[in-house]
Amino acid sequence: MTDNDSVEKKSIAATVKMSVTDWDLLARAAAHIWPGAPVTRSATILALAKLGAESVLPASSKHPRRAQEKKS
């Protein structure tokens, strides 16, 4: 196990409130991307959020913590 593995296993809890309309939109998007996959609500939200974040950030900023660790 490397130092980066231990960083990846830390978690952050978050509570999300959204409208039924917003949830329906996310559920339809998840069904389109992963048809037939048994995906929990939290996995749906997290996976779509990660895809969205990665799509708007430059490739070099995907893992800023790792970049900082390598410099020190």
PDB file of N, CA, C and O in Angstrom:
ATOM      1  N   MET A   1       0.846  -1.175   0.000  1.00  0.00           N
ATOM      2  CA  MET A   1       0.000   0.000   0.000  1.00  0.00           C
ATOM      3  C   MET A   1       0.888   1.233   0.000  1.00  0.00           C
ATOM      4  O   MET A   1       1.833   1.331   0.783  1.00  0.00           O
ATOM      5  N   THR A   2       0.579   2.169  -0.881  1.00  0.00           N
ATOM      6  CA  THR A   2       1.348   3.410  -0.966  1.00  0.00           C
ATOM      7  C   THR A   2       0.656   4.502  -0.174  1.00  0.00           C
ATOM      8  O   THR A   2      -0.481   4.339   0.271  1.00  0.00           O
ATOM      9  N   ASP A   3       1.357   5.624   0.000  1.00  0.00           N
ATOM     10  CA  ASP A   3       0.760   6.763   0.696  1.00  0.00           C
ATOM     11  C   ASP A   3      -0.483   7.268  -0.016  1.00  0.00           C
ATOM     12  O   ASP A   3      -1.444   7.688   0.628  1.00  0.00           O
ATOM     13  N   ASN A   4      -0.469   7.228  -1.353  1.00  0.00           N
ATOM     14  CA  ASN A   4      -1.630   7.698  -2.118  1.00  0.00           C
ATOM     15  C   ASN A   4      -2.843   6.814  -1.890  1.00  0.00           C
ATOM     16  O   ASN A   4      -3.972   7.304  -1.925  1.00  0.00           O
ATOM     17  N   ASP A   5      -2.635   5.499  -1.653  1.00  0.00           N
ATOM     18  CA  ASP A   5      -3.760   4.607  -1.391  1.00  0.00           C
ATOM     19  C   ASP A   5      -4.486   5.019  -0.118  1.00  0.00           C
ATOM     20  O   ASP A   5      -5.716   4.995  -0.070  1.00  0.00           O
ATOM     21  N   SER A   6      -3.734   5.396   0.912  1.00  0.00           N
ATOM     22  CA  SER A   6      -4.368   5.785   2.164  1.00  0.00           C
ATOM     23  C   SER A   6      -5.160   7.081   1.997  1.00  0.00           C
ATOM     24  O   SER A   6      -6.187   7.258   2.653  1.00  0.00           O
ATOM     25  N   VAL A   7      -4.710   7.979   1.146  1.00  0.00           N
ATOM     26  CA  VAL A   7      -5.433   9.215   0.889  1.00  0.00           C
ATOM     27  C   VAL A   7      -6.750   8.903   0.202  1.00  0.00           C
ATOM     28  O   VAL A   7      -7.773   9.508   0.523  1.00  0.00           O
ATOM     29  N   GLU A   8      -6.741   7.977  -0.729  1.00  0.00           N
ATOM     30  CA  GLU A   8      -7.942   7.634  -1.479  1.00  0.00           C
ATOM     31  C   GLU A   8      -9.025   7.011  -0.590  1.00  0.00           C
ATOM     32  O   GLU A   8     -10.206   7.100  -0.928  1.00  0.00           O
ATOM     33  N   LYS A   9      -8.661   6.387   0.530  1.00  0.00           N
ATOM     34  CA  LYS A   9      -9.638   5.687   1.356  1.00  0.00           C
ATOM     35  C   LYS A   9     -10.331   6.584   2.373  1.00  0.00           C
ATOM     36  O   LYS A   9     -11.273   6.143   3.032  1.00  0.00           O
ATOM     37  N   LYS A  10      -9.897   7.813   2.516  1.00  0.00           N
ATOM     38  CA  LYS A  10     -10.590   8.738   3.407  1.00  0.00           C
ATOM     39  C   LYS A  10     -11.903   9.136   2.752  1.00  0.00           C
ATOM     40  O   LYS A  10     -11.990   9.215   1.526  1.00  0.00           O
ATOM     41  N   SER A  11     -12.910   9.384   3.555  1.00  0.00           N
ATOM     42  CA  SER A  11     -14.197   9.768   2.972  1.00  0.00           C
ATOM     43  C   SER A  11     -14.719  11.035   3.640  1.00  0.00           C
ATOM     44  O   SER A  11     -14.322  11.404   4.745  1.00  0.00           O
ATOM     45  N   ILE A  12     -15.614  11.673   2.927  1.00  0.00           N
ATOM     46  CA  ILE A  12     -16.271  12.883   3.413  1.00  0.00           C
ATOM     47  C   ILE A  12     -17.767  12.651   3.291  1.00  0.00           C
ATOM     48  O   ILE A  12     -18.253  12.262   2.229  1.00  0.00           O
ATOM     49  N   ALA A  13     -18.483  12.883   4.350  1.00  0.00           N
ATOM     50  CA  ALA A  13     -19.935  12.732   4.332  1.00  0.00           C
ATOM     51  C   ALA A  13     -20.574  14.015   3.830  1.00  0.00           C
ATOM     52  O   ALA A  13     -20.101  15.116   4.111  1.00  0.00           O
ATOM     53  N   ALA A  14     -21.659  13.852   3.082  1.00  0.00           N
ATOM     54  CA  ALA A  14     -22.389  15.016   2.580  1.00  0.00           C
ATOM     55  C   ALA A  14     -23.872  14.692   2.546  1.00  0.00           C
ATOM     56  O   ALA A  14     -24.266  13.575   2.210  1.00  0.00           O
ATOM     57  N   THR A  15     -24.668  15.647   2.886  1.00  0.00           N
ATOM     58  CA  THR A  15     -26.111  15.513   2.796  1.00  0.00           C
ATOM     59  C   THR A  15     -26.574  16.369   1.629  1.00  0.00           C
ATOM     60  O   THR A  15     -26.178  17.527   1.499  1.00  0.00           O
ATOM     61  N   VAL A  16     -27.413  15.791   0.784  1.00  0.00           N
ATOM     62  CA  VAL A  16     -27.880  16.505  -0.401  1.00  0.00           C
ATOM     63  C   VAL A  16     -29.401  16.539  -0.390  1.00  0.00           C
ATOM     64  O   VAL A  16     -30.057  15.509  -0.237  1.00  0.00           O
ATOM     65  N   LYS A  17     -29.944  17.721  -0.552  1.00  0.00           N
ATOM     66  CA  LYS A  17     -31.394  17.855  -0.685  1.00  0.00           C
ATOM     67  C   LYS A  17     -31.665  18.360  -2.087  1.00  0.00           C
ATOM     68  O   LYS A  17     -31.030  19.307  -2.552  1.00  0.00           O
ATOM     69  N   MET A  18     -32.609  17.726  -2.756  1.00  0.00           N
ATOM     70  CA  MET A  18     -32.967  18.153  -4.105  1.00  0.00           C
ATOM     71  C   MET A  18     -34.442  17.889  -4.337  1.00  0.00           C
ATOM     72  O   MET A  18     -35.088  17.141  -3.603  1.00  0.00           O
ATOM     73  N   SER A  19     -34.946  18.515  -5.364  1.00  0.00           N
ATOM     74  CA  SER A  19     -36.359  18.323  -5.700  1.00  0.00           C
ATOM     75  C   SER A  19     -36.543  16.977  -6.386  1.00  0.00           C
ATOM     76  O   SER A  19     -35.587  16.375  -6.874  1.00  0.00           O
ATOM     77  N   VAL A  20     -37.765  16.527  -6.414  1.00  0.00           N
ATOM     78  CA  VAL A  20     -38.092  15.279  -7.109  1.00  0.00           C
ATOM     79  C   VAL A  20     -37.745  15.415  -8.592  1.00  0.00           C
ATOM     80  O   VAL A  20     -37.276  14.460  -9.211  1.00  0.00           O
ATOM     81  N   THR A  21     -37.972  16.585  -9.154  1.00  0.00           N
ATOM     82  CA  THR A  21     -37.647  16.834 -10.560  1.00  0.00           C
ATOM     83  C   THR A  21     -36.151  16.685 -10.810  1.00  0.00           C
ATOM     84  O   THR A  21     -35.740  16.064 -11.790  1.00  0.00           O
ATOM     85  N   ASP A  22     -35.333  17.259  -9.918  1.00  0.00           N
ATOM     86  CA  ASP A  22     -33.882  17.124 -10.066  1.00  0.00           C
ATOM     87  C   ASP A  22     -33.449  15.662  -9.954  1.00  0.00           C
ATOM     88  O   ASP A  22     -32.612  15.202 -10.732  1.00  0.00           O
ATOM     89  N   TRP A  23     -34.022  14.923  -8.978  1.00  0.00           N
ATOM     90  CA  TRP A  23     -33.665  13.515  -8.831  1.00  0.00           C
ATOM     91  C   TRP A  23     -34.056  12.727 -10.080  1.00  0.00           C
ATOM     92  O   TRP A  23     -33.285  11.888 -10.547  1.00  0.00           O
ATOM     93  N   ASP A  24     -35.244  12.987 -10.624  1.00  0.00           N
ATOM     94  CA  ASP A  24     -35.672  12.292 -11.849  1.00  0.00           C
ATOM     95  C   ASP A  24     -34.689  12.537 -12.986  1.00  0.00           C
ATOM     96  O   ASP A  24     -34.382  11.620 -13.748  1.00  0.00           O
ATOM     97  N   LEU A  25     -34.194  13.762 -13.107  1.00  0.00           N
ATOM     98  CA  LEU A  25     -33.215  14.085 -14.138  1.00  0.00           C
ATOM     99  C   LEU A  25     -31.932  13.272 -13.930  1.00  0.00           C
ATOM    100  O   LEU A  25     -31.408  12.688 -14.879  1.00  0.00           O
ATOM    101  N   LEU A  26     -31.429  13.233 -12.702  1.00  0.00           N
ATOM    102  CA  LEU A  26     -30.214  12.468 -12.420  1.00  0.00           C
ATOM    103  C   LEU A  26     -30.417  10.974 -12.633  1.00  0.00           C
ATOM    104  O   LEU A  26     -29.541  10.295 -13.169  1.00  0.00           O
ATOM    105  N   ALA A  27     -31.557  10.466 -12.220  1.00  0.00           N
ATOM    106  CA  ALA A  27     -31.836   9.042 -12.398  1.00  0.00           C
ATOM    107  C   ALA A  27     -31.915   8.674 -13.880  1.00  0.00           C
ATOM    108  O   ALA A  27     -31.435   7.614 -14.283  1.00  0.00           O
ATOM    109  N   ARG A  28     -32.518   9.545 -14.692  1.00  0.00           N
ATOM    110  CA  ARG A  28     -32.578   9.286 -16.146  1.00  0.00           C
ATOM    111  C   ARG A  28     -31.184   9.324 -16.752  1.00  0.00           C
ATOM    112  O   ARG A  28     -30.857   8.504 -17.609  1.00  0.00           O
ATOM    113  N   ALA A  29     -30.359  10.271 -16.313  1.00  0.00           N
ATOM    114  CA  ALA A  29     -28.989  10.353 -16.829  1.00  0.00           C
ATOM    115  C   ALA A  29     -28.198   9.104 -16.457  1.00  0.00           C
ATOM    116  O   ALA A  29     -27.478   8.553 -17.289  1.00  0.00           O
ATOM    117  N   ALA A  30     -28.331   8.659 -15.217  1.00  0.00           N
ATOM    118  CA  ALA A  30     -27.623   7.446 -14.780  1.00  0.00           C
ATOM    119  C   ALA A  30     -28.090   6.229 -15.561  1.00  0.00           C
ATOM    120  O   ALA A  30     -27.269   5.399 -15.952  1.00  0.00           O
ATOM    121  N   ALA A  31     -29.392   6.104 -15.795  1.00  0.00           N
ATOM    122  CA  ALA A  31     -29.924   4.980 -16.566  1.00  0.00           C
ATOM    123  C   ALA A  31     -29.413   5.007 -18.004  1.00  0.00           C
ATOM    124  O   ALA A  31     -29.223   3.957 -18.619  1.00  0.00           O
ATOM    125  N   HIS A  32     -29.194   6.194 -18.531  1.00  0.00           N
ATOM    126  CA  HIS A  32     -28.674   6.335 -19.896  1.00  0.00           C
ATOM    127  C   HIS A  32     -27.195   5.927 -19.957  1.00  0.00           C
ATOM    128  O   HIS A  32     -26.772   5.249 -20.893  1.00  0.00           O
ATOM    129  N   ILE A  33     -26.420   6.343 -18.956  1.00  0.00           N
ATOM    130  CA  ILE A  33     -24.989   6.039 -18.940  1.00  0.00           C
ATOM    131  C   ILE A  33     -24.728   4.591 -18.552  1.00  0.00           C
ATOM    132  O   ILE A  33     -23.892   3.928 -19.167  1.00  0.00           O
ATOM    133  N   TRP A  34     -25.434   4.092 -17.536  1.00  0.00           N
ATOM    134  CA  TRP A  34     -25.231   2.735 -17.030  1.00  0.00           C
ATOM    135  C   TRP A  34     -26.540   1.960 -17.090  1.00  0.00           C
ATOM    136  O   TRP A  34     -27.123   1.667 -16.046  1.00  0.00           O
ATOM    137  N   PRO A  35     -27.019   1.617 -18.290  1.00  0.00           N
ATOM    138  CA  PRO A  35     -28.321   0.945 -18.402  1.00  0.00           C
ATOM    139  C   PRO A  35     -28.341  -0.390 -17.656  1.00  0.00           C
ATOM    140  O   PRO A  35     -27.457  -1.230 -17.822  1.00  0.00           O
ATOM    141  N   GLY A  36     -29.363  -0.555 -16.840  1.00  0.00           N
ATOM    142  CA  GLY A  36     -29.561  -1.818 -16.136  1.00  0.00           C
ATOM    143  C   GLY A  36     -28.674  -2.024 -14.928  1.00  0.00           C
ATOM    144  O   GLY A  36     -28.827  -3.028 -14.232  1.00  0.00           O
ATOM    145  N   ALA A  37     -27.758  -1.122 -14.649  1.00  0.00           N
ATOM    146  CA  ALA A  37     -26.860  -1.281 -13.503  1.00  0.00           C
ATOM    147  C   ALA A  37     -27.610  -0.980 -12.206  1.00  0.00           C
ATOM    148  O   ALA A  37     -28.355  -0.003 -12.133  1.00  0.00           O
ATOM    149  N   PRO A  38     -27.416  -1.808 -11.191  1.00  0.00           N
ATOM    150  CA  PRO A  38     -28.041  -1.512  -9.892  1.00  0.00           C
ATOM    151  C   PRO A  38     -27.223  -0.449  -9.164  1.00  0.00           C
ATOM    152  O   PRO A  38     -26.241  -0.764  -8.492  1.00  0.00           O
ATOM    153  N   VAL A  39     -27.631   0.808  -9.301  1.00  0.00           N
ATOM    154  CA  VAL A  39     -26.875   1.921  -8.744  1.00  0.00           C
ATOM    155  C   VAL A  39     -27.684   2.563  -7.624  1.00  0.00           C
ATOM    156  O   VAL A  39     -28.857   2.891  -7.807  1.00  0.00           O
ATOM    157  N   THR A  40     -27.056   2.742  -6.464  1.00  0.00           N
ATOM    158  CA  THR A  40     -27.732   3.393  -5.344  1.00  0.00           C
ATOM    159  C   THR A  40     -27.874   4.886  -5.620  1.00  0.00           C
ATOM    160  O   THR A  40     -27.233   5.428  -6.521  1.00  0.00           O
ATOM    161  N   ARG A  41     -28.708   5.531  -4.844  1.00  0.00           N
ATOM    162  CA  ARG A  41     -28.881   6.979  -5.014  1.00  0.00           C
ATOM    163  C   ARG A  41     -27.574   7.716  -4.784  1.00  0.00           C
ATOM    164  O   ARG A  41     -27.213   8.600  -5.560  1.00  0.00           O
ATOM    165  N   SER A  42     -26.861   7.357  -3.720  1.00  0.00           N
ATOM    166  CA  SER A  42     -25.614   8.064  -3.433  1.00  0.00           C
ATOM    167  C   SER A  42     -24.576   7.810  -4.523  1.00  0.00           C
ATOM    168  O   SER A  42     -23.843   8.727  -4.897  1.00  0.00           O
ATOM    169  N   ALA A  43     -24.501   6.593  -5.035  1.00  0.00           N
ATOM    170  CA  ALA A  43     -23.551   6.294  -6.112  1.00  0.00           C
ATOM    171  C   ALA A  43     -23.908   7.071  -7.374  1.00  0.00           C
ATOM    172  O   ALA A  43     -23.021   7.553  -8.079  1.00  0.00           O
ATOM    173  N   THR A  44     -25.194   7.193  -7.660  1.00  0.00           N
ATOM    174  CA  THR A  44     -25.641   7.962  -8.824  1.00  0.00           C
ATOM    175  C   THR A  44     -25.188   9.412  -8.708  1.00  0.00           C
ATOM    176  O   THR A  44     -24.611   9.965  -9.644  1.00  0.00           O
ATOM    177  N   ILE A  45     -25.451  10.020  -7.562  1.00  0.00           N
ATOM    178  CA  ILE A  45     -25.103  11.423  -7.361  1.00  0.00           C
ATOM    179  C   ILE A  45     -23.594  11.620  -7.426  1.00  0.00           C
ATOM    180  O   ILE A  45     -23.115  12.537  -8.093  1.00  0.00           O
ATOM    181  N   LEU A  46     -22.843  10.766  -6.737  1.00  0.00           N
ATOM    182  CA  LEU A  46     -21.390  10.911  -6.716  1.00  0.00           C
ATOM    183  C   LEU A  46     -20.762  10.671  -8.085  1.00  0.00           C
ATOM    184  O   LEU A  46     -19.869  11.413  -8.495  1.00  0.00           O
ATOM    185  N   ALA A  47     -21.216   9.649  -8.789  1.00  0.00           N
ATOM    186  CA  ALA A  47     -20.640   9.346 -10.104  1.00  0.00           C
ATOM    187  C   ALA A  47     -20.923  10.457 -11.106  1.00  0.00           C
ATOM    188  O   ALA A  47     -20.036  10.861 -11.858  1.00  0.00           O
ATOM    189  N   LEU A  48     -22.158  10.951 -11.115  1.00  0.00           N
ATOM    190  CA  LEU A  48     -22.487  12.034 -12.041  1.00  0.00           C
ATOM    191  C   LEU A  48     -21.765  13.322 -11.663  1.00  0.00           C
ATOM    192  O   LEU A  48     -21.347  14.074 -12.544  1.00  0.00           O
ATOM    193  N   ALA A  49     -21.613  13.589 -10.367  1.00  0.00           N
ATOM    194  CA  ALA A  49     -20.874  14.780  -9.935  1.00  0.00           C
ATOM    195  C   ALA A  49     -19.415  14.680 -10.368  1.00  0.00           C
ATOM    196  O   ALA A  49     -18.838  15.667 -10.824  1.00  0.00           O
ATOM    197  N   LYS A  50     -18.818  13.505 -10.231  1.00  0.00           N
ATOM    198  CA  LYS A  50     -17.418  13.328 -10.630  1.00  0.00           C
ATOM    199  C   LYS A  50     -17.263  13.498 -12.138  1.00  0.00           C
ATOM    200  O   LYS A  50     -16.331  14.160 -12.596  1.00  0.00           O
ATOM    201  N   LEU A  51     -18.170  12.906 -12.909  1.00  0.00           N
ATOM    202  CA  LEU A  51     -18.115  13.069 -14.366  1.00  0.00           C
ATOM    203  C   LEU A  51     -18.242  14.542 -14.747  1.00  0.00           C
ATOM    204  O   LEU A  51     -17.519  15.032 -15.614  1.00  0.00           O
ATOM    205  N   GLY A  52     -19.162  15.239 -14.097  1.00  0.00           N
ATOM    206  CA  GLY A  52     -19.347  16.661 -14.387  1.00  0.00           C
ATOM    207  C   GLY A  52     -18.122  17.484 -14.014  1.00  0.00           C
ATOM    208  O   GLY A  52     -17.710  18.363 -14.771  1.00  0.00           O
ATOM    209  N   ALA A  53     -17.543  17.207 -12.862  1.00  0.00           N
ATOM    210  CA  ALA A  53     -16.360  17.949 -12.426  1.00  0.00           C
ATOM    211  C   ALA A  53     -15.183  17.700 -13.356  1.00  0.00           C
ATOM    212  O   ALA A  53     -14.471  18.632 -13.728  1.00  0.00           O
ATOM    213  N   GLU A  54     -14.979  16.442 -13.732  1.00  0.00           N
ATOM    214  CA  GLU A  54     -13.875  16.118 -14.635  1.00  0.00           C
ATOM    215  C   GLU A  54     -14.062  16.750 -16.011  1.00  0.00           C
ATOM    216  O   GLU A  54     -13.085  17.068 -16.688  1.00  0.00           O
ATOM    217  N   SER A  55     -15.302  16.931 -16.419  1.00  0.00           N
ATOM    218  CA  SER A  55     -15.545  17.498 -17.747  1.00  0.00           C
ATOM    219  C   SER A  55     -15.264  19.004 -17.810  1.00  0.00           C
ATOM    220  O   SER A  55     -15.026  19.547 -18.889  1.00  0.00           O
ATOM    221  N   VAL A  56     -15.293  19.672 -16.662  1.00  0.00           N
ATOM    222  CA  VAL A  56     -15.065  21.114 -16.682  1.00  0.00           C
ATOM    223  C   VAL A  56     -13.678  21.535 -16.209  1.00  0.00           C
ATOM    224  O   VAL A  56     -13.286  22.685 -16.407  1.00  0.00           O
ATOM    225  N   LEU A  57     -12.934  20.629 -15.591  1.00  0.00           N
ATOM    226  CA  LEU A  57     -11.595  20.969 -15.108  1.00  0.00           C
ATOM    227  C   LEU A  57     -10.525  20.497 -16.075  1.00  0.00           C
ATOM    228  O   LEU A  57     -10.689  19.467 -16.728  1.00  0.00           O
ATOM    229  N   PRO A  58      -9.425  21.242 -16.173  1.00  0.00           N
ATOM    230  CA  PRO A  58      -8.316  20.778 -17.016  1.00  0.00           C
ATOM    231  C   PRO A  58      -7.725  19.493 -16.439  1.00  0.00           C
ATOM    232  O   PRO A  58      -7.793  19.268 -15.230  1.00  0.00           O
ATOM    233  N   ALA A  59      -7.156  18.662 -17.283  1.00  0.00           N
ATOM    234  CA  ALA A  59      -6.620  17.362 -16.871  1.00  0.00           C
ATOM    235  C   ALA A  59      -5.596  17.495 -15.752  1.00  0.00           C
ATOM    236  O   ALA A  59      -5.524  16.618 -14.891  1.00  0.00           O
ATOM    237  N   SER A  60      -4.805  18.558 -15.738  1.00  0.00           N
ATOM    238  CA  SER A  60      -3.755  18.708 -14.733  1.00  0.00           C
ATOM    239  C   SER A  60      -4.297  18.978 -13.338  1.00  0.00           C
ATOM    240  O   SER A  60      -3.564  18.820 -12.361  1.00  0.00           O
ATOM    241  N   SER A  61      -5.559  19.380 -13.213  1.00  0.00           N
ATOM    242  CA  SER A  61      -6.098  19.693 -11.887  1.00  0.00           C
ATOM    243  C   SER A  61      -6.978  18.576 -11.335  1.00  0.00           C
ATOM    244  O   SER A  61      -7.660  18.775 -10.330  1.00  0.00           O
ATOM    245  N   LYS A  62      -6.978  17.407 -11.970  1.00  0.00           N
ATOM    246  CA  LYS A  62      -7.834  16.320 -11.481  1.00  0.00           C
ATOM    247  C   LYS A  62      -7.444  15.847 -10.091  1.00  0.00           C
ATOM    248  O   LYS A  62      -8.316  15.523  -9.284  1.00  0.00           O
ATOM    249  N   HIS A  63      -6.140  15.802  -9.793  1.00  0.00           N
ATOM    250  CA  HIS A  63      -5.666  15.315  -8.500  1.00  0.00           C
ATOM    251  C   HIS A  63      -4.686  16.301  -7.892  1.00  0.00           C
ATOM    252  O   HIS A  63      -3.494  16.008  -7.804  1.00  0.00           O
ATOM    253  N   PRO A  64      -5.172  17.486  -7.463  1.00  0.00           N
ATOM    254  CA  PRO A  64      -4.259  18.496  -6.938  1.00  0.00           C
ATOM    255  C   PRO A  64      -3.528  18.032  -5.676  1.00  0.00           C
ATOM    256  O   PRO A  64      -2.382  18.425  -5.456  1.00  0.00           O
ATOM    257  N   ARG A  65      -4.160  17.213  -4.853  1.00  0.00           N
ATOM    258  CA  ARG A  65      -3.518  16.742  -3.632  1.00  0.00           C
ATOM    259  C   ARG A  65      -2.311  15.877  -3.981  1.00  0.00           C
ATOM    260  O   ARG A  65      -1.261  16.003  -3.351  1.00  0.00           O
ATOM    261  N   ARG A  66      -2.446  15.011  -4.964  1.00  0.00           N
ATOM    262  CA  ARG A  66      -1.329  14.168  -5.381  1.00  0.00           C
ATOM    263  C   ARG A  66      -0.176  15.016  -5.910  1.00  0.00           C
ATOM    264  O   ARG A  66       0.987  14.714  -5.642  1.00  0.00           O
ATOM    265  N   ALA A  67      -0.481  16.051  -6.643  1.00  0.00           N
ATOM    266  CA  ALA A  67       0.561  16.919  -7.198  1.00  0.00           C
ATOM    267  C   ALA A  67       1.320  17.609  -6.071  1.00  0.00           C
ATOM    268  O   ALA A  67       2.541  17.750  -6.135  1.00  0.00           O
ATOM    269  N   GLN A  68       0.595  18.038  -5.036  1.00  0.00           N
ATOM    270  CA  GLN A  68       1.247  18.692  -3.905  1.00  0.00           C
ATOM    271  C   GLN A  68       2.133  17.716  -3.152  1.00  0.00           C
ATOM    272  O   GLN A  68       3.226  18.088  -2.723  1.00  0.00           O
ATOM    273  N   GLU A  69       1.687  16.465  -2.980  1.00  0.00           N
ATOM    274  CA  GLU A  69       2.467  15.461  -2.259  1.00  0.00           C
ATOM    275  C   GLU A  69       3.757  15.139  -2.989  1.00  0.00           C
ATOM    276  O   GLU A  69       4.795  14.945  -2.357  1.00  0.00           O
ATOM    277  N   LYS A  70       3.704  15.078  -4.320  1.00  0.00           N
ATOM    278  CA  LYS A  70       4.890  14.747  -5.094  1.00  0.00           C
ATOM    279  C   LYS A  70       5.922  15.859  -5.017  1.00  0.00           C
ATOM    280  O   LYS A  70       7.121  15.587  -5.080  1.00  0.00           O
ATOM    281  N   LYS A  71       5.479  17.119  -4.880  1.00  0.00           N
ATOM    282  CA  LYS A  71       6.402  18.255  -4.841  1.00  0.00           C
ATOM    283  C   LYS A  71       7.160  18.311  -3.515  1.00  0.00           C
ATOM    284  O   LYS A  71       8.296  18.784  -3.467  1.00  0.00           O
ATOM    285  N   SER A  72       6.536  17.830  -2.439  1.00  0.00           N
ATOM    286  CA  SER A  72       7.200  17.939  -1.133  1.00  0.00           C
ATOM    287  C   SER A  72       8.158  16.826  -0.851  1.00  0.00           C
ATOM    288  O   SER A  72       8.779  16.802   0.212  1.00  0.00           O
TER     289      SER A  72
END
